[in-house]
Amino acid sequence: MNFQLGVLLIVELVLLMVKVFAFVNSLMWSAEAYSAANKLTKPAWTIILGLGVAVHLVFGGGPISLLNLVFTIAAFVYLADVRPALANLTRRR
């Protein structure tokens, strides 16, 4: 029982760190970069990712709750799709 609680706590902390990293990273790019990469706007991504961090901190709910799952998927989409597209823009110059 304690092992399961420990694993769930670790998973929850890792998911929080992923969301925080994605949110902070989304703030580091200019709004023009999002447009140039043909992605959702900077305000949209920062709101989505910021809400994800806020929901995780306020409601918690474990890694399997529906809201937590939705915002975790959003963070992974940002990290897997948007962030590389933004990074490619700066490498080409």
C-alpha positions as CSV (number, residue, x, y, z in Angstrom):
1,M,0.0,0.0,0.0
2,N,2.7,2.5,0.9
3,F,4.6,1.5,-2.3
4,Q,1.6,2.3,-4.4
5,L,1.1,5.7,-2.7
6,G,4.8,6.5,-3.3
7,V,4.6,5.6,-6.9
8,L,1.5,7.7,-7.4
9,L,3.1,10.7,-5.7
10,I,6.2,10.4,-7.9
11,V,4.0,10.2,-11.0
12,E,1.9,13.2,-9.9
13,L,5.1,15.2,-9.3
14,V,6.6,14.3,-12.6
15,L,3.4,15.3,-14.4
16,L,3.4,18.6,-12.6
17,M,7.0,19.2,-13.6
18,V,6.1,18.4,-17.3
19,K,3.3,21.0,-17.2
20,V,5.4,23.6,-15.5
21,F,8.2,23.1,-18.0
22,A,5.8,23.4,-20.9
23,F,4.2,26.5,-19.5
24,V,7.5,28.3,-18.8
25,N,8.8,27.3,-22.2
26,S,5.7,28.6,-23.9
27,L,6.4,32.0,-22.4
28,M,9.9,32.1,-23.9
29,W,8.9,32.3,-27.5
30,S,7.5,35.4,-29.3
31,A,4.0,35.6,-30.5
32,E,5.3,35.9,-34.1
33,A,7.2,32.6,-33.8
34,Y,3.9,30.8,-33.1
35,S,2.4,32.4,-36.2
36,A,5.4,31.6,-38.3
37,A,5.3,28.0,-37.2
38,N,1.7,27.9,-38.1
39,K,0.6,26.8,-34.6
40,L,-2.0,28.0,-32.2
41,T,-1.3,31.5,-30.9
42,K,1.0,32.2,-27.9
43,P,-1.9,33.5,-25.7
44,A,-3.9,30.3,-26.4
45,W,-1.0,28.0,-25.5
46,T,0.0,29.9,-22.4
47,I,-3.6,29.9,-21.2
48,I,-4.0,26.2,-21.8
49,L,-0.7,25.3,-20.2
50,G,-1.2,27.8,-17.3
51,L,-4.6,26.4,-16.6
52,G,-3.1,22.9,-16.6
53,V,-0.6,23.9,-13.9
54,A,-3.3,25.7,-11.9
55,V,-5.8,22.8,-12.1
56,H,-3.0,20.4,-11.0
57,L,-2.0,22.6,-8.1
58,V,-5.5,23.5,-6.9
59,F,-7.5,20.3,-7.5
60,G,-4.7,17.7,-7.7
61,G,-6.9,14.6,-8.1
62,G,-4.1,12.2,-8.9
63,P,-2.6,11.4,-12.3
64,I,-5.8,9.7,-13.5
65,S,-8.4,12.4,-13.0
66,L,-10.1,13.6,-16.2
67,L,-9.0,17.3,-16.0
68,N,-5.5,16.3,-15.1
69,L,-5.4,13.9,-18.1
70,V,-6.6,16.5,-20.5
71,F,-4.0,19.1,-19.5
72,T,-1.3,16.5,-19.4
73,I,-2.1,15.6,-23.0
74,A,-2.0,19.3,-23.9
75,A,1.4,19.6,-22.3
76,F,2.7,16.6,-24.2
77,V,1.3,17.9,-27.5
78,Y,3.0,21.2,-26.9
79,L,6.3,19.5,-26.1
80,A,6.1,17.0,-29.0
81,D,4.7,19.3,-31.7
82,V,4.8,23.0,-31.0
83,R,8.1,23.3,-29.2
84,P,10.1,21.5,-31.9
85,A,8.4,23.7,-34.6
86,L,9.3,26.8,-32.7
87,A,12.9,25.6,-32.2
88,N,13.3,24.9,-35.9
89,L,12.5,28.5,-36.7
90,T,15.5,29.7,-34.8
91,R,17.8,27.1,-36.2
92,R,17.1,28.0,-39.8
93,R,18.2,31.6,-39.4
